């Protein structure tokens, strides 16, 4: 009798696990980089960063022109200049070059830090929208990077991008 009870229990568990295995899972795929780069928020961030760093970029261009002028003067006037004048001008060229390199490196580093900061904020927003769409449409799993193939049926990138555009438009109205 005890054996029959165990067999009935085991067969019940097998049928339950088969039912769970037969249940369909809804899987979606998104391309987060494509979402970020296609979103209107990305274009705003790009323009804002451009405006934020424009003055420093113009300063960098000005310093490059100054260095070029000094180098040209050294090249063209070297023959008619005294040894002391050549040495002073060469020192000026080296000083300007070091200063330009330092300013250029600082500019690039600051721009890269800000770009990364803004990109991460945008990725966070994309992630939130992916979660919203996944919950609303009852997805079980959402995959992103590392997907080798995904059919159009499971690709949620367009839906999420549409939602990002919608949020962007709403934020501009406020």
matplotlib code that plots the C-alpha trace (Angstrom):
import matplotlib.pyplot as plt

x = [0.0, 2.8, 4.5, 1.3, 1.1, 4.7, 4.1, 1.0, 3.0, 5.9, 3.6, 1.8, 5.1, 6.2, 2.9, 3.2, 6.8, 5.8, 3.0, 5.5, 8.0, 5.2, 4.3, 5.5, 8.1, 7.9, 11.4, 12.5, 15.7, 16.9, 20.0, 20.8, 23.5, 21.2, 18.5, 20.7, 22.2, 18.8, 17.0, 16.3, 17.7, 21.1, 21.0, 20.1, 23.0, 25.4, 24.3, 24.5, 28.1, 29.1, 27.8, 29.4, 32.8, 32.7, 34.6, 37.4, 37.5, 37.8, 40.6, 42.4, 42.1, 43.5, 46.5, 47.1, 47.1, 49.5, 51.9, 51.7, 52.5, 55.5, 56.8, 56.3, 58.2, 61.0, 61.2, 61.1, 63.1, 65.8, 68.4, 68.1, 67.8, 70.6, 71.5, 69.8, 66.6, 66.5, 67.0, 64.2, 61.8, 62.6, 62.0, 58.7, 57.7, 58.5, 56.6, 53.5, 53.7, 53.8, 50.9, 48.9, 49.4, 48.4, 45.3, 44.4, 44.8, 42.7, 40.0, 39.8, 39.8, 37.0, 35.0, 35.3, 34.3, 31.2, 30.3, 30.5, 28.5, 25.7, 25.8, 25.3, 22.3, 20.8, 21.5, 19.8, 16.7, 16.8, 16.9, 13.9, 11.9, 12.9, 11.6, 8.3, 7.7, 8.7, 6.3, 3.4, 3.8, 4.5, 7.9, 9.6, 13.2, 14.8, 18.2, 20.5, 24.2, 25.7, 22.7, 23.9, 20.4, 17.0, 13.9, 11.9, 9.1, 11.2, 13.1, 11.8, 14.2, 11.7, 9.0, 11.5, 12.7, 9.2, 8.6, 11.8, 10.7, 7.3, 9.0, 11.3, 8.3, 6.5, 9.5, 9.8, 6.2, 6.7]
y = [0.0, 2.3, 1.6, 2.5, 5.8, 6.6, 5.6, 7.8, 10.7, 10.3, 10.1, 13.2, 15.1, 13.9, 15.1, 18.5, 18.9, 18.0, 20.6, 23.2, 22.2, 22.4, 25.9, 28.5, 31.1, 34.5, 35.7, 39.1, 40.6, 44.2, 45.9, 48.5, 50.3, 50.7, 51.9, 54.5, 55.7, 55.8, 57.6, 61.4, 61.6, 60.6, 63.4, 65.9, 64.6, 64.9, 68.5, 69.4, 68.0, 69.8, 73.1, 72.4, 71.8, 74.2, 77.0, 74.6, 73.2, 76.7, 77.5, 74.3, 75.3, 78.8, 77.2, 75.0, 78.0, 79.9, 76.9, 76.7, 80.4, 80.0, 77.0, 78.8, 81.8, 79.6, 77.8, 81.0, 83.4, 81.1, 82.1, 85.8, 85.5, 85.5, 82.4, 83.7, 84.6, 81.1, 79.5, 81.7, 80.9, 77.2, 77.3, 79.1, 76.4, 73.6, 75.4, 76.0, 72.3, 71.0, 73.3, 72.3, 68.6, 69.1, 71.1, 68.6, 65.6, 67.3, 68.2, 64.6, 63.1, 65.5, 65.0, 61.2, 61.3, 63.4, 61.3, 58.2, 59.7, 60.8, 57.5, 55.6, 57.8, 57.0, 53.3, 53.4, 55.0, 52.4, 49.6, 51.1, 51.3, 47.7, 46.6, 48.5, 47.0, 43.5, 43.7, 45.1, 42.5, 39.7, 38.6, 35.9, 36.7, 39.7, 39.1, 41.8, 41.6, 38.4, 37.2, 35.6, 35.5, 36.7, 36.6, 39.8, 38.2, 38.4, 41.6, 44.4, 47.0, 48.9, 48.9, 50.2, 52.9, 54.0, 54.2, 56.3, 58.6, 59.0, 59.8, 62.3, 64.1, 64.2, 65.6, 68.4, 69.3, 69.9]
z = [0.0, 0.9, -2.5, -4.4, -2.5, -3.4, -7.1, -7.2, -5.6, -8.1, -11.1, -9.9, -9.6, -13.1, -14.6, -12.8, -14.0, -17.6, -17.4, -16.3, -19.0, -21.6, -20.6, -23.1, -22.1, -23.6, -24.5, -25.8, -27.1, -27.1, -28.4, -25.8, -27.8, -30.8, -28.4, -26.9, -30.2, -31.9, -29.1, -29.3, -25.7, -27.1, -29.7, -26.9, -24.8, -27.7, -28.4, -24.7, -24.5, -27.6, -26.2, -22.8, -24.3, -27.2, -25.4, -24.4, -28.0, -29.4, -26.9, -28.0, -31.7, -30.8, -29.0, -32.0, -34.3, -32.0, -32.0, -35.8, -36.1, -33.8, -35.7, -39.1, -37.8, -36.6, -39.9, -42.1, -39.9, -38.5, -41.0, -40.2, -36.4, -33.9, -32.0, -28.8, -30.6, -32.2, -28.7, -27.2, -30.1, -29.9, -26.1, -26.8, -29.3, -26.8, -24.0, -26.3, -27.4, -23.9, -22.9, -25.9, -25.2, -21.5, -22.4, -25.1, -22.7, -20.0, -22.6, -23.9, -20.4, -19.2, -22.4, -22.1, -18.4, -19.1, -22.2, -20.1, -17.3, -19.6, -21.5, -18.3, -17.3, -20.7, -20.3, -17.0, -18.6, -21.4, -18.8, -16.9, -20.1, -21.0, -17.6, -18.1, -21.6, -20.4, -17.4, -19.5, -22.2, -19.7, -20.9, -18.9, -20.1, -21.9, -23.4, -24.6, -25.5, -26.5, -28.6, -31.8, -33.4, -32.6, -34.8, -35.3, -33.2, -30.0, -30.8, -28.5, -29.6, -31.7, -28.9, -26.4, -28.8, -29.4, -25.7, -25.3, -28.0, -26.3, -23.0, -24.7, -26.3, -23.0, -21.2, -23.8, -23.3, -19.6]

ax = plt.figure().add_subplot(projection="3d")
ax.plot(x, y, z, "-o")
ax.set_aspect("equal")
plt.show()
